Amino acid sequence: MPVISMFHGILVLMHFFDDERHHLPHVHVRYQRQEASFSLPDGELIAG
């Protein structure tokens, strides 16, 4: 999964063709052992 941004230990990642799980444009965010997914159009938390 390509890293889009990395700052203060937070990684922002995005799959190019990850429409099977969430069915909308989103990014994955990792910090230490925590993970979350956020919708791109509105920034809503999808998972995590």
C-alpha positions in Angstrom: 0.0 0.0 0.0 1.6 3.3 -1.1 2.3 5.9 1.7 0.9 9.3 0.8 2.1 11.2 3.8 4.1 10.5 7.0 4.2 13.0 9.9 4.7 12.7 13.7 4.6 8.9 13.3 1.2 9.0 11.5 1.1 7.2 8.2 -1.6 8.0 5.5 -1.9 5.2 2.9 -4.2 4.5 0.0 -4.9 1.4 -2.1 -5.5 2.2 -5.8 -8.2 -0.4 -6.3 -9.6 -1.1 -2.8 -13.3 -0.9 -3.5 -14.3 -4.3 -2.2 -14.4 -3.4 1.5 -15.7 0.2 1.7 -17.1 1.0 -1.8 -16.1 4.7 -1.7 -12.8 6.7 -2.0 -11.0 6.6 1.3 -7.5 6.6 3.0 -6.1 4.3 5.6 -4.4 5.9 8.6 -1.9 4.1 10.9 -0.4 5.4 14.2 1.6 2.9 16.3 -0.7 -0.1 16.6 -3.9 1.7 15.7 -5.6 1.8 12.3 -8.6 3.6 10.8 -10.1 4.4 7.4 -11.6 7.7 6.5 -13.9 8.7 3.6 -12.3 11.2 1.2 -15.4 13.2 0.2 -16.4 14.1 3.8 -13.7 12.9 6.2 -16.1 10.5 8.0 -14.6 7.6 10.0 -15.4 4.4 8.1 -13.6 1.8 10.2 -11.2 1.8 13.2 
